[in-house]
Amino acid sequence: MRTEKTLGTRVESRNRSPAMPRTLKGGDRMGDLFLKRLDELQPSQLFVSAEKLSSVMKEDTAVTVEGVQPVPVKKLQDRVVLTDGHTRALAAVLSGLAEIRVFWDEDDLDWEAYDICVAWCREEGIRTVADLRDRVVSAEVYQEVWLERCRAMHAELEERRRSR
């Protein structure tokens, strides 16, 4: 799955079939897939789009450990944080999976922005993917309450950085 970076989130695109690296239990090397318990993954977004979730849940492949596209993670402070794939991870939780395939995110992202997003999640009691169950909203509401909040945060960060 190809991702395009946008303001604090990524927009998924299904036009790429990447060669999947082999799955390891520990994920010692960059690029390797490894299994991680879903209850050990810290989300970095407050909401999930109902339309995207419905689409993931209806895909031809069953929601299984092997059927869910791996999601990127990054170690931020003492937590392993989802940097993308919140919808896929929530679909896995809702399907009863305990773990998911992940890989270390090597993208050059705005980690200061991710720290802010994780802090927002922690403040609102979102500490695991399962905590997103009650935060599934329509695409319109997702745009309003999440994407607009991220845009405002990025504008504020840019202003702060310019004044340093």
MARLUM-116107 format. One record per residue (C-alpha): y, x, z; residue number from 1. Coordinates in pm, 1 decimal, decimal comma. Each point is the difference from the previous one (the first is absolute). Layout:
N
+----------+----------+----------+-----+
|       yy |       xx |       zz | pos |
+----------+----------+----------+-----+
|        Y |        X |        Z | NUM |
...
+----------+----------+----------+-----+
END
This chain:
164
+----------+----------+----------+-----+
|       yy |       xx |       zz | pos |
+----------+----------+----------+-----+
|      0,0 |      0,0 |      0,0 |   1 |
|    336,3 |    144,7 |    -97,3 |   2 |
|    292,5 |    -39,9 |    229,8 |   3 |
|    371,0 |     20,1 |    -62,6 |   4 |
|    222,5 |     92,3 |    288,5 |   5 |
|    261,6 |   -255,8 |     99,9 |   6 |
|    218,3 |    -39,5 |    303,4 |   7 |
|   -239,9 |     63,2 |    287,8 |   8 |
|   -291,8 |   -160,5 |   -178,6 |   9 |
|   -194,0 |     55,9 |   -317,3 |  10 |
|    -64,3 |   -240,0 |   -281,4 |  11 |
|   -361,3 |      2,5 |   -113,3 |  12 |
|    -94,6 |     11,5 |   -364,4 |  13 |
|   -352,6 |    -45,8 |   -131,0 |  14 |
|     42,5 |    192,4 |   -324,7 |  15 |
|   -161,9 |    322,5 |    113,2 |  16 |
|   -358,5 |     82,4 |     88,0 |  17 |
|     21,3 |    326,9 |    190,7 |  18 |
|   -301,1 |    221,5 |     33,7 |  19 |
|   -106,9 |    -57,8 |    356,8 |  20 |
|    -75,2 |    308,0 |    206,1 |  21 |
|   -316,1 |      7,5 |    201,8 |  22 |
|     -8,2 |   -177,3 |    333,8 |  23 |
|    -23,2 |    213,6 |    311,8 |  24 |
|    -36,3 |   -110,0 |    359,3 |  25 |
|    281,5 |    216,9 |    132,1 |  26 |
|    247,7 |     36,6 |   -284,0 |  27 |
|     59,1 |    368,1 |     58,2 |  28 |
|    153,6 |     81,2 |   -337,4 |  29 |
|    294,9 |   -157,0 |   -178,6 |  30 |
|   -119,7 |   -233,7 |   -272,2 |  31 |
|   -334,0 |    -76,0 |    162,9 |  32 |
|    -84,9 |   -355,0 |     92,3 |  33 |
|   -122,0 |    -70,4 |    348,3 |  34 |
|    -79,2 |   -304,2 |    208,4 |  35 |
|    243,3 |   -107,0 |    268,4 |  36 |
|    -31,4 |   -287,1 |    243,4 |  37 |
|    249,6 |   -274,0 |    -82,3 |  38 |
|     94,4 |    -33,2 |    365,9 |  39 |
|    110,3 |    365,6 |     -3,4 |  40 |
|    251,9 |    -45,8 |   -283,9 |  41 |
|    364,4 |    -61,0 |     87,6 |  42 |
|    176,3 |   -226,2 |   -253,1 |  43 |
|    340,8 |    101,5 |   -131,6 |  44 |
|    108,9 |   -343,1 |   -118,6 |  45 |
|     67,2 |   -321,0 |    186,0 |  46 |
|   -122,3 |   -258,2 |   -252,0 |  47 |
|   -253,8 |    -55,3 |   -277,4 |  48 |
|     55,7 |   -213,5 |   -307,4 |  49 |
|   -228,2 |   -306,0 |     -4,4 |  50 |
|    -21,9 |     12,8 |   -379,9 |  51 |
|   -111,6 |    363,2 |     -1,7 |  52 |
|   -250,7 |    -66,1 |    277,8 |  53 |
|   -141,9 |   -298,8 |   -186,6 |  54 |
|    -35,9 |    211,5 |   -312,7 |  55 |
|   -183,7 |    277,8 |    185,2 |  56 |
|   -230,1 |   -249,8 |    171,6 |  57 |
|    -87,7 |   -167,2 |   -334,7 |  58 |
|    -74,6 |    316,2 |   -198,4 |  59 |
|   -339,9 |     17,7 |   -166,7 |  60 |
|   -117,2 |    280,3 |    225,9 |  61 |
|    -95,6 |   -112,9 |    345,9 |  62 |
|    212,1 |    127,8 |    283,6 |  63 |
|   -234,5 |    275,7 |    110,4 |  64 |
|     62,7 |    356,2 |    111,9 |  65 |
|    -90,5 |    118,7 |   -351,2 |  66 |
|    180,6 |   -285,2 |   -177,8 |  67 |
|    340,9 |     47,9 |    160,1 |  68 |
|    214,8 |    265,0 |   -166,7 |  69 |
|     66,1 |    285,7 |    244,9 |  70 |
|    334,2 |     -6,9 |    178,7 |  71 |
|    233,1 |    292,7 |     71,4 |  72 |
|     71,6 |    108,8 |    355,9 |  73 |
|    220,3 |    258,4 |    163,5 |  74 |
|     -3,1 |    146,8 |    348,1 |  75 |
|    338,6 |    -77,6 |    152,5 |  76 |
|     40,3 |    123,2 |    353,1 |  77 |
|   -323,6 |   -103,7 |    174,7 |  78 |
|    -96,6 |   -286,1 |   -233,7 |  79 |
|   -181,6 |    -34,2 |   -329,4 |  80 |
|    237,3 |   -223,4 |   -196,1 |  81 |
|    -61,0 |   -208,2 |   -311,3 |  82 |
|    254,1 |    103,6 |   -263,3 |  83 |
|   -125,0 |   -260,3 |   -248,8 |  84 |
|   -284,3 |   -247,5 |    -40,5 |  85 |
|     87,9 |   -234,1 |    286,0 |  86 |
|   -118,3 |   -298,6 |   -205,0 |  87 |
|   -336,1 |    161,3 |    -79,0 |  88 |
|    -41,6 |    106,7 |    362,0 |  89 |
|     76,2 |   -351,8 |    125,3 |  90 |
|   -245,4 |   -146,2 |   -253,8 |  91 |
|   -261,3 |    235,5 |    144,3 |  92 |
|     76,6 |   -116,3 |    354,9 |  93 |
|    -14,7 |   -366,5 |   -103,0 |  94 |
|   -335,0 |     66,5 |   -168,5 |  95 |
|   -145,2 |    142,5 |    319,5 |  96 |
|      0,3 |    367,8 |    -91,6 |  97 |
|     39,9 |    251,5 |    280,8 |  98 |
|     96,6 |    296,0 |   -216,7 |  99 |
|    154,4 |     82,9 |   -334,8 | 100 |
|     14,8 |    299,5 |   -230,9 | 101 |
|    323,9 |    197,0 |     34,6 | 102 |
|    149,8 |    324,5 |   -123,8 | 103 |
|    283,8 |    221,1 |    121,3 | 104 |
|    324,9 |    -91,7 |   -176,4 | 105 |
|    143,5 |    305,4 |   -172,6 | 106 |
|    298,7 |   -177,7 |   -156,7 | 107 |
|    348,3 |    122,1 |     80,7 | 108 |
|    119,8 |   -315,6 |    174,6 | 109 |
|    292,4 |    -62,5 |    231,6 | 110 |
|   -184,1 |     66,3 |    325,6 | 111 |
|    312,6 |    -76,6 |    205,9 | 112 |
|     -7,3 |   -350,9 |   -150,2 | 113 |
|   -371,0 |    -32,6 |     80,9 | 114 |
|     72,7 |    101,7 |    361,1 | 115 |
|    254,1 |   -283,0 |     17,5 | 116 |
|   -244,5 |   -249,6 |   -152,9 | 117 |
|   -273,0 |    101,0 |    244,9 | 118 |
|    246,8 |    -37,3 |    287,9 | 119 |
|     84,2 |   -351,7 |   -122,7 | 120 |
|   -370,6 |    -81,8 |     -7,2 | 121 |
|    -61,0 |    137,0 |    347,9 | 122 |
|    302,5 |   -192,8 |    135,6 | 123 |
|   -144,0 |   -322,1 |   -142,9 | 124 |
|   -351,4 |     63,9 |    134,3 | 125 |
|   -157,5 |    107,1 |   -327,6 | 126 |
|   -233,3 |    282,2 |     96,2 | 127 |
|   -299,0 |    -70,5 |   -224,4 | 128 |
|    -60,3 |   -163,0 |   -336,5 | 129 |
|   -142,7 |   -307,3 |    176,7 | 130 |
|    344,2 |    -56,4 |    152,5 | 131 |
|    123,8 |    -90,7 |   -350,6 | 132 |
|   -219,4 |   -314,8 |    -11,9 | 133 |
|    282,0 |   -223,2 |    117,9 | 134 |
|    259,1 |    177,8 |   -213,8 | 135 |
|   -114,0 |   -116,6 |   -343,8 | 136 |
|    296,2 |   -158,7 |   -177,4 | 137 |
|     91,3 |   -134,8 |   -343,7 | 138 |
|    129,9 |    241,2 |   -264,0 | 139 |
|    350,3 |   -138,0 |     45,3 | 140 |
|     -5,3 |     44,2 |    376,0 | 141 |
|   -157,9 |    347,7 |    -41,0 | 142 |
|    290,5 |     96,9 |   -226,2 | 143 |
|    251,9 |   -133,0 |    250,8 | 144 |
|   -142,8 |    117,3 |    332,3 | 145 |
|   -165,0 |    325,8 |   -101,5 | 146 |
|    130,5 |    144,8 |   -325,8 | 147 |
|    363,4 |    -84,8 |     76,2 | 148 |
|    -35,5 |    149,2 |    348,3 | 149 |
|   -138,9 |    318,9 |   -155,7 | 150 |
|    284,6 |     15,4 |   -253,4 | 151 |
|    256,8 |    -28,6 |    280,2 | 152 |
|   -178,0 |    269,6 |    203,2 | 153 |
|     -8,0 |    237,1 |   -298,3 | 154 |
|    369,7 |    -58,4 |    -69,0 | 155 |
|     77,3 |     78,6 |    364,1 | 156 |
|   -214,7 |    315,3 |    -11,5 | 157 |
|    174,4 |    118,2 |   -316,8 | 158 |
|    341,2 |    -58,8 |    158,6 | 159 |
|   -103,7 |    194,6 |    311,5 | 160 |
|   -135,2 |    285,3 |   -211,5 | 161 |
|    321,2 |     21,2 |   -203,1 | 162 |
|    208,9 |     25,1 |    315,7 | 163 |
|   -205,9 |    282,0 |    152,6 | 164 |
+----------+----------+----------+-----+
END
